Amino acid sequence: MNPKVFFAPLRLCGKIIFGALVVLVVATAIPYGTVEPWWKAAFVCAVFAICMVAIVERLISGDDRIEGVPILLPMLALSALAFAQTWNAISADPLQTRFFALQLLALTAFLALLYCYASTERRVRILVYTVLGIAVASAIFGILRQTTQHQTGFILPLLTPNQGFGQFINKNHFAYLMEMAFGLGLGIIIAGGVKRDRVMLYVALLLPIWTALVLANSRGGILAMLTEILFAALLLLSIRADVPRSIALRVALLVILIVGVLVSTLWVGGERLASNFAATNAEFDVQTREGASRKEIWRATLTMFAAHPFLGVGLGGYWIGITAYHNASGVLTPQEAHNDYLELLSSGGLIGFAIGVWFAVMVIRAVRKNFSRHTDFIRAARVGALLGIAGVAAHSLVDFGLHMIANAVVFLTLIMIVTTKIKIVDLNIKAP
């Protein structure tokens, strides 16, 4: 049999699987960022369906290699911990903890599929354009909604005026998507991933993303953007040989860049953004009867961790576990810790937090190993992905946007871009 005749259906199947993954990235962003339980369940089912097709394709091709194992293992371990927490009433909400484990398994499978079917330069380009395209469309939708919406329902029926931004119910969750895309595009520009005659095209794509991020009036989003810009400036001075390395010049460039961004951000955000930042002090110093400030929520979260130090109250069970430790009127009960690190500590205990540290260490090791390899575009895409990840790491100090499936999917896409080993061909199929 002619090998080309044998390989052709397998190559087509691989392309279909990759196309399904791209469609999944786009689809998760549409229904409010996939926040409702039935949309989350649909995502889980879709990923497992793609997995079944991929397993058949891999069995036929004889390719049993699994890429990214060091990064996938911590995610599997956290899923196993979540399942273990459902035994003997360890979790405050066993049903939600079990659902959390299923979602994390689906996200782990999604990342594994990306490693297997998206690790070529052409497909990485497609993923980059997909993320930027989703962000631009969401940004334009958000700007239009803010300027023209006057009643409930703006294409999506649950969107109400003066609540959330774009297709997201929560403006901070929208900011996560914008900051990841902004960091990705910014990194590609500064690292020389595009020809000079196309730089302005990327700038044009980033302009609505930046504008929407500022108009969303998310303090965490602004913090993430400034973190990305600071990180980008440091990377620019270290990776570009044509930039003088004097300390004075570095400081001057950083000051000019940050001041310029701050001034333009305040100018676009206007009084709403300035007032929002002026209210930051209340989040950390003011005591409220409802116990709704971040300081009070974090104190209650740490108290809950002290009571359940090893296994936590259950991943996904924070919302009900915190009620026993939140000393307030009961009018407002926090559903999340507004700090993903504290929530992992309190929900997963020291074991869960250690798994999170394990995941971070594996990502950092993979970044250091693969960062400078391959073509200019791949290196630039890795710089951009790293900026987006840095923005999420900063924003997660005060919010919980990765709980949205859409943001988690884009975040894992950035993880894959910055850690994968690029293949020469689309599918490395073994001869039968």
C-alpha positions as CSV (number, residue, x, y, z in Angstrom):
1,M,0.0,0.0,0.0
2,N,1.2,3.5,-0.8
3,P,2.2,5.2,2.5
4,K,0.6,8.5,1.3
5,V,-2.7,6.7,0.9
6,F,-2.4,5.4,4.5
7,F,-1.2,8.7,6.0
8,A,-3.7,11.0,4.3
9,P,-6.8,10.1,6.4
10,L,-4.7,10.3,9.6
11,R,-3.4,13.8,8.6
12,L,-7.0,14.8,7.9
13,C,-8.1,13.5,11.2
14,G,-5.4,15.5,13.0
15,K,-6.5,18.6,11.2
16,I,-10.1,18.0,12.2
17,I,-9.1,17.6,15.9
18,F,-7.0,20.8,15.8
19,G,-9.9,22.6,14.1
20,A,-12.2,21.4,16.8
21,L,-9.9,22.7,19.5
22,V,-9.8,26.1,17.8
23,V,-13.6,26.1,17.6
24,L,-13.7,25.2,21.3
25,V,-11.5,28.2,22.2
26,V,-13.9,30.5,20.3
27,A,-17.1,28.9,21.6
28,T,-16.2,29.1,25.3
29,A,-15.8,32.9,25.0
30,I,-19.3,33.5,23.7
31,P,-21.8,32.5,26.4
32,Y,-20.7,34.9,29.2
33,G,-17.2,33.3,29.2
34,T,-18.8,29.9,30.0
35,V,-19.9,30.7,33.5
36,E,-23.2,28.8,33.8
37,P,-23.0,25.2,34.9
38,W,-24.7,23.8,31.8
39,W,-22.2,25.6,29.6
40,K,-19.4,24.2,31.7
41,A,-20.9,20.7,31.4
42,A,-21.1,21.2,27.6
43,F,-17.4,22.1,27.5
44,V,-16.4,19.0,29.5
45,C,-18.5,16.8,27.2
46,A,-17.0,18.4,24.1
47,V,-13.4,18.0,25.3
48,F,-13.9,14.3,26.2
49,A,-15.6,13.7,22.8
50,I,-12.5,15.2,21.0
51,C,-10.3,13.0,23.3
52,M,-12.1,9.8,22.1
53,V,-11.5,10.7,18.5
54,A,-7.8,11.6,19.3
55,I,-7.3,8.3,21.1
56,V,-8.5,6.3,18.0
57,E,-6.3,8.4,15.7
58,R,-3.3,7.8,17.9
59,L,-3.9,4.1,18.1
60,I,-4.2,3.8,14.4
61,S,-1.1,5.9,13.7
62,G,0.9,4.0,16.3
63,D,2.1,7.3,17.9
64,D,1.9,6.8,21.7
65,R,4.0,9.8,22.7
66,I,2.4,12.3,25.1
67,E,4.0,15.8,25.2
68,G,4.0,18.1,28.2
69,V,3.8,15.3,30.8
70,P,5.7,17.3,33.5
71,I,3.1,20.1,33.3
72,L,0.1,17.8,32.9
73,L,1.0,15.7,36.0
74,P,0.3,18.4,38.6
75,M,-3.1,19.1,37.0
76,L,-3.9,15.4,37.2
77,A,-2.7,15.4,40.8
78,L,-5.0,18.3,41.7
79,S,-7.9,16.5,40.0
80,A,-7.1,13.4,42.1
81,L,-7.0,15.5,45.3
82,A,-10.5,16.9,44.4
83,F,-11.9,13.4,44.0
84,A,-10.3,12.4,47.3
85,Q,-11.9,15.3,49.0
86,T,-15.4,14.0,48.2
87,W,-14.8,11.0,50.4
88,N,-15.7,11.0,54.1
89,A,-17.2,14.5,53.9
90,I,-13.8,16.3,53.6
91,S,-15.4,18.7,51.2
92,A,-18.0,21.2,52.3
93,D,-19.8,20.6,49.0
94,P,-18.9,17.2,47.6
95,L,-21.0,17.7,44.5
96,Q,-19.3,20.9,43.5
97,T,-15.9,19.4,44.3
98,R,-16.6,16.5,42.0
99,F,-17.7,18.9,39.3
100,F,-14.5,20.9,39.8
101,A,-12.5,17.7,39.3
102,L,-14.3,16.9,36.1
103,Q,-13.7,20.5,34.8
104,L,-10.0,20.3,35.7
105,L,-9.7,16.9,34.0
106,A,-11.3,18.4,30.9
107,L,-8.9,21.3,31.0
108,T,-6.0,18.9,31.4
109,A,-7.2,16.9,28.4
110,F,-7.5,20.1,26.4
111,L,-3.9,21.1,27.2
112,A,-2.7,17.6,26.3
113,L,-4.5,17.8,23.0
114,L,-2.9,21.1,22.3
115,Y,0.5,19.6,22.9
116,C,-0.3,16.7,20.6
117,Y,-2.0,18.6,17.7
118,A,-0.9,22.3,17.9
119,S,2.9,22.0,18.3
120,T,3.8,23.3,14.9
121,E,4.7,26.9,13.9
122,R,1.7,27.2,11.6
123,R,-0.8,26.0,14.2
124,V,0.8,28.2,16.9
125,R,0.2,31.1,14.5
126,I,-3.5,30.1,14.2
127,L,-3.8,29.9,18.0
128,V,-2.2,33.4,18.3
129,Y,-4.6,34.9,15.7
130,T,-7.5,33.1,17.4
131,V,-6.8,34.6,20.8
132,L,-6.2,38.0,19.4
133,G,-9.4,37.8,17.2
134,I,-11.5,36.7,20.2
135,A,-10.2,39.6,22.3
136,V,-10.7,42.2,19.5
137,A,-14.3,41.0,18.9
138,S,-15.0,41.0,22.7
139,A,-13.5,44.4,23.1
140,I,-15.5,45.9,20.3
141,F,-18.6,44.3,21.6
142,G,-17.9,45.6,25.1
143,I,-17.3,49.2,23.9
144,L,-20.6,49.1,21.8
145,R,-22.5,47.6,24.7
146,Q,-21.2,50.3,27.1
147,T,-22.1,53.1,24.7
148,T,-25.5,51.9,23.4
149,Q,-27.1,49.5,25.8
150,H,-30.1,50.9,27.7
151,Q,-32.1,47.8,28.7
152,T,-31.5,44.2,29.7
153,G,-30.4,42.0,26.8
154,F,-27.7,43.0,24.3
155,I,-27.6,40.0,21.9
156,L,-27.1,37.8,25.0
157,P,-30.3,37.9,27.2
158,L,-28.7,38.1,30.6
159,L,-26.6,41.2,30.0
160,T,-27.9,44.2,31.9
161,P,-26.8,47.8,31.7
162,N,-24.0,49.0,34.0
163,Q,-23.1,45.4,35.0
164,G,-20.0,43.5,33.7
165,F,-18.4,44.3,30.4
166,G,-18.4,42.8,27.0
167,Q,-20.1,39.3,27.1
168,F,-19.0,38.8,30.7
169,I,-21.2,39.3,33.7
170,N,-18.2,40.4,35.8
171,K,-16.0,43.2,34.4
172,N,-12.9,41.7,36.2
173,H,-13.4,38.4,34.3
174,F,-13.5,40.4,31.0
175,A,-10.3,42.1,32.0
176,Y,-8.5,38.7,32.3
177,L,-9.2,38.0,28.6
178,M,-8.1,41.4,27.6
179,E,-4.8,41.4,29.5
180,M,-3.9,37.9,28.2
181,A,-4.4,39.1,24.6
182,F,-2.7,42.4,25.2
183,G,0.4,40.7,26.7
184,L,0.4,38.3,23.7
185,G,0.3,41.0,21.1
186,L,2.7,43.3,22.9
187,G,5.3,40.5,23.3
188,I,5.1,39.6,19.6
189,I,5.7,43.3,18.7
190,I,8.6,44.0,21.1
191,A,10.4,40.7,20.4
192,G,10.4,41.2,16.6
193,G,8.0,38.5,15.7
194,V,6.5,40.4,12.8
195,K,7.9,42.3,9.9
196,R,8.2,46.1,10.3
197,D,5.6,46.8,7.7
198,R,3.1,44.7,9.7
199,V,3.8,46.1,13.2
200,M,1.1,48.8,12.8
201,L,-1.4,46.0,12.1
202,Y,-0.7,44.5,15.5
203,V,-0.8,47.9,17.1
204,A,-4.2,48.4,15.5
205,L,-5.4,45.1,17.0
206,L,-4.1,46.0,20.5
207,L,-5.7,49.5,20.5
208,P,-9.3,48.3,21.0
209,I,-8.1,45.6,23.5
210,W,-6.3,48.3,25.5
211,T,-9.2,50.7,25.3
212,A,-11.7,48.1,26.4
213,L,-9.5,47.0,29.3
214,V,-9.3,50.6,30.5
215,L,-13.0,51.2,30.0
216,A,-13.9,48.0,31.9
217,N,-12.7,49.9,35.0
218,S,-11.1,46.9,36.6
219,R,-8.4,47.8,39.1
220,G,-7.0,44.2,38.8
221,G,-6.9,44.5,35.0
222,I,-4.9,47.8,35.2
223,L,-2.5,46.2,37.7
224,A,-2.1,43.3,35.3
225,M,-1.5,45.5,32.3
226,L,1.1,47.6,34.2
227,T,2.8,44.3,35.3
228,E,3.0,43.2,31.6
229,I,4.4,46.5,30.5
230,L,7.0,46.5,33.2
231,F,7.9,42.9,32.4
232,A,8.0,43.7,28.7
233,A,10.4,46.7,29.2
234,L,12.7,44.5,31.2
235,L,12.6,41.8,28.5
236,L,13.2,44.3,25.8
237,L,16.3,45.6,27.4
238,S,17.6,42.0,27.9
239,I,16.8,40.4,24.6
240,R,17.5,43.1,22.1
241,A,21.2,43.5,21.5
242,D,20.8,46.8,19.8
243,V,19.6,48.5,23.0
244,P,22.3,50.1,25.1
245,R,22.5,48.4,28.5
246,S,23.3,51.3,30.8
247,I,21.4,51.4,34.1
248,A,20.5,55.1,33.6
249,L,18.9,54.4,30.2
250,R,17.0,51.4,31.5
251,V,15.6,53.5,34.3
252,A,14.7,56.3,32.0
253,L,12.9,54.0,29.5
254,L,11.0,52.3,32.3
255,V,9.9,55.6,33.8
256,I,8.8,57.1,30.5
257,L,6.9,54.0,29.5
258,I,5.1,53.5,32.7
259,V,4.2,57.2,33.1
260,G,3.0,57.4,29.5
261,V,0.8,54.4,30.0
262,L,-0.6,55.7,33.3
263,V,-1.4,59.1,31.9
264,S,-3.1,57.7,28.8
265,T,-5.0,55.1,30.9
266,L,-6.3,57.8,33.3
267,W,-7.2,60.0,30.3
268,V,-9.2,57.3,28.6
269,G,-10.7,55.9,31.9
270,G,-11.6,59.3,33.1
271,E,-13.3,60.0,36.4
272,R,-14.8,56.5,36.7
273,L,-11.4,54.9,36.8
274,A,-9.9,57.5,39.1
275,S,-12.8,57.1,41.5
276,N,-12.5,53.3,41.4
277,F,-8.8,53.5,42.4
278,A,-9.6,56.1,45.1
279,A,-11.9,53.5,46.7
280,T,-9.1,50.9,46.9
281,N,-8.4,52.0,50.5
282,A,-11.8,50.8,51.6
283,E,-11.0,47.3,50.4
284,F,-8.2,46.9,52.9
285,D,-8.9,49.2,55.8
286,V,-12.6,49.8,56.2
287,Q,-14.6,47.3,58.3
288,T,-18.1,46.8,57.0
289,R,-21.2,45.2,58.6
290,E,-21.5,42.9,55.6
291,G,-17.8,41.9,55.8
292,A,-17.5,42.4,52.0
293,S,-14.1,44.1,51.9
294,R,-11.2,42.0,50.6
295,K,-9.4,42.4,53.9
296,E,-12.3,40.8,55.8
297,I,-12.7,38.1,53.2
298,W,-9.0,37.2,53.2
299,R,-9.0,37.2,57.0
300,A,-11.9,34.8,57.1
301,T,-10.2,32.7,54.4
302,L,-7.0,32.4,56.4
303,T,-9.1,31.4,59.5
304,M,-10.8,28.7,57.5
305,F,-7.3,27.4,56.3
306,A,-6.1,27.3,59.9
307,A,-9.1,25.0,60.7
308,H,-8.4,22.7,57.7
309,P,-4.7,23.0,57.0
310,F,-3.9,19.8,55.2
311,L,-6.8,19.0,52.8
312,G,-8.8,22.2,52.9
313,V,-12.6,22.5,52.7
314,G,-12.8,21.1,49.2
315,L,-11.9,22.5,45.8
316,G,-15.1,24.1,44.7
317,G,-16.5,24.1,48.2
318,Y,-15.2,27.5,49.3
319,W,-18.5,29.2,48.9
320,I,-20.2,27.1,51.6
321,G,-17.2,26.4,53.8
322,I,-16.5,30.1,54.3
323,T,-19.9,30.7,56.0
324,A,-18.6,29.2,59.2
325,Y,-15.7,31.6,59.4
326,H,-17.1,34.8,57.8
327,N,-18.0,37.0,60.8
328,A,-20.5,39.4,59.3
329,S,-24.2,40.1,59.1
330,G,-24.9,37.3,56.6
331,V,-26.4,39.7,54.1
332,L,-23.4,39.1,51.7
333,T,-21.5,35.8,51.8
334,P,-18.4,35.7,49.6
335,Q,-18.6,33.1,46.9
336,E,-14.9,33.3,46.1
337,A,-11.8,34.4,48.1
338,H,-10.9,37.2,45.5
339,N,-7.4,35.8,45.6
340,D,-6.8,32.5,43.7
341,Y,-3.7,31.7,45.8
342,L,-5.5,32.0,49.1
343,E,-8.5,30.1,47.7
344,L,-6.2,27.3,46.6
345,L,-4.7,27.2,50.0
346,S,-8.0,27.2,51.9
347,S,-9.8,24.8,49.5
348,G,-7.0,22.4,48.8
349,G,-5.0,22.8,52.0
350,L,-1.2,22.6,52.1
351,I,-1.4,19.6,49.7
352,G,-3.3,21.5,47.1
353,F,-1.1,24.5,47.4
354,A,2.0,22.3,47.1
355,I,0.6,20.9,43.8
356,G,0.0,24.5,42.6
357,V,3.7,25.3,43.4
358,W,4.7,22.1,41.6
359,F,2.7,23.2,38.5
360,A,4.4,26.7,38.5
361,V,7.9,25.2,38.9
362,M,7.3,22.8,36.0
363,V,6.1,25.7,33.8
364,I,9.1,27.8,34.7
365,R,11.5,24.9,33.9
366,A,9.9,24.3,30.6
367,V,10.0,28.0,29.8
368,R,13.7,28.2,30.6
369,K,14.4,25.1,28.4
370,N,12.5,26.1,25.3
371,F,12.3,29.9,25.5
372,S,15.0,30.9,23.0
373,R,14.5,28.1,20.5
374,H,13.0,28.1,17.0
375,T,12.1,30.9,14.7
376,D,11.6,34.6,15.3
377,F,7.8,34.3,15.4
378,I,7.9,31.4,17.9
379,R,10.3,33.2,20.2
380,A,8.1,36.4,20.0
381,A,5.0,34.4,20.6
382,R,6.6,32.9,23.7
383,V,7.5,36.3,24.9
384,G,3.9,37.4,24.4
385,A,2.5,34.3,26.1
386,L,4.9,34.9,29.0
387,L,3.6,38.5,29.4
388,G,0.0,37.3,29.4
389,I,0.8,34.7,32.1
390,A,2.6,37.3,34.2
391,G,-0.5,39.6,33.9
392,V,-2.8,36.8,35.1
393,A,-0.4,36.0,38.0
394,A,-0.6,39.6,39.1
395,H,-4.4,39.9,38.7
396,S,-5.1,36.6,40.5
397,L,-3.8,38.3,43.7
398,V,-7.1,40.2,43.9
399,D,-9.6,38.3,41.7
400,F,-10.6,34.8,40.4
401,G,-11.0,35.2,36.7
402,L,-9.5,31.7,35.9
403,H,-12.6,30.2,37.3
404,M,-14.2,31.2,34.0
405,I,-13.7,28.4,31.5
406,A,-13.1,30.9,28.7
407,N,-10.2,32.5,30.6
408,A,-8.8,29.1,31.7
409,V,-8.8,27.9,28.1
410,V,-6.9,30.9,26.9
411,F,-4.5,30.7,29.8
412,L,-3.7,27.1,29.0
413,T,-3.2,28.1,25.4
414,L,-0.6,30.6,26.5
415,I,1.0,27.9,28.7
416,M,1.2,25.6,25.7
417,I,2.7,28.2,23.5
418,V,5.5,29.1,25.9
419,T,6.3,25.5,26.9
420,T,5.9,23.3,23.9
421,K,8.5,21.8,21.7
422,I,7.7,22.8,18.1
423,K,7.5,20.0,15.6
424,I,8.9,20.2,12.0
425,V,5.7,18.7,10.5
426,D,2.1,18.7,11.5
427,L,1.9,15.0,12.3
428,N,4.9,12.8,13.0
429,I,3.2,9.5,12.1
430,K,5.1,6.3,12.4
431,A,5.2,4.0,9.4
432,P,3.1,0.9,9.8
